[in-house]
Each structure stands twice: as structure tokens, then as C-alpha cells.
């Protein structure tokens, strides 16, 4: 009786622990995807952003 209870509790803890690990991996993948998208957008718009900041800087300096 106690052995069955102990085995069931251990299996539940292992199952719970594995879910936490999966969630952490999923958050890591989402973070990596967001970082890739941000880098791609900044690379694509980098020249335009530089021109805009230079224009604002020149206007404020005048």
C-alpha cells in the first residue's frame, strides 16, 4: 500500500518536473525567435534609421 503510494507520488513529481523543463525550453525558443526577428528588422531598416537620426540630430543642432 505504502509502496504504491510512494511510486505514484514519485511518478507525479517526475511528470511535473518534466513539464517545467518543457515550459522553459518553449520560452527560450520564443525568445530566440523574437531576437532573430528584431535583428532582421534592424538590419533591413538600419540605413533608414541612421538617416532619420542624423536628420533629427542636425535639426536639433541648428
C-alpha positions as CSV (number, residue, x, y, z in Angstrom):
1,X,0.0,0.0,0.0
2,X,2.7,2.5,1.0
3,X,4.9,1.3,-1.8
4,X,2.1,2.0,-4.4
5,X,1.5,5.5,-2.9
6,X,5.2,6.3,-2.9
7,X,5.6,5.1,-6.5
8,X,2.6,7.1,-7.6
9,X,3.9,10.3,-5.9
10,X,7.3,9.9,-7.4
11,X,5.8,9.5,-10.9
12,X,3.7,12.6,-10.4
13,X,6.7,14.6,-9.3
14,X,8.7,13.4,-12.3
15,X,5.8,14.4,-14.6
16,X,5.6,17.8,-13.0
17,X,9.3,18.4,-13.3
18,X,9.3,17.5,-17.0
19,X,6.6,20.0,-17.7
20,X,8.6,22.8,-16.1
21,X,11.5,21.9,-18.3
22,X,9.4,21.9,-21.4
23,X,8.0,25.4,-20.5
24,X,11.5,26.8,-20.0
25,X,12.5,25.4,-23.4
26,X,9.4,26.9,-25.1
27,X,10.2,30.3,-23.6
28,X,13.7,30.0,-24.7
29,X,12.6,29.2,-28.3
30,X,10.2,32.2,-28.3
31,X,12.9,34.5,-27.0
32,X,15.3,33.3,-29.7
33,X,12.7,33.8,-32.4
34,X,11.9,37.3,-31.2
35,X,15.6,38.1,-31.2
36,X,16.0,36.9,-34.8
37,X,13.1,39.0,-36.0
38,X,14.4,42.1,-34.2
39,X,17.9,41.6,-35.7
40,X,16.4,41.1,-39.2
41,X,14.2,44.2,-39.0
42,X,17.1,46.3,-37.7
43,X,19.4,45.1,-40.4
44,X,16.8,45.8,-43.1
45,X,15.9,49.2,-41.8
46,X,19.4,50.2,-40.4
47,X,20.3,52.7,-43.2
48,X,16.9,54.4,-43.0
49,X,17.1,54.7,-39.2
50,X,20.6,56.2,-39.4
51,X,19.4,58.8,-41.9
52,X,16.4,59.7,-39.6
53,X,18.6,60.0,-36.5
54,X,21.1,62.1,-38.4
55,X,18.3,64.4,-39.7
56,X,16.9,64.8,-36.2
57,X,20.4,65.5,-34.8
58,X,21.1,68.1,-37.4
59,X,17.7,69.8,-36.8
60,X,18.2,69.9,-33.1
61,X,21.8,71.2,-33.5
62,X,20.7,74.1,-35.7
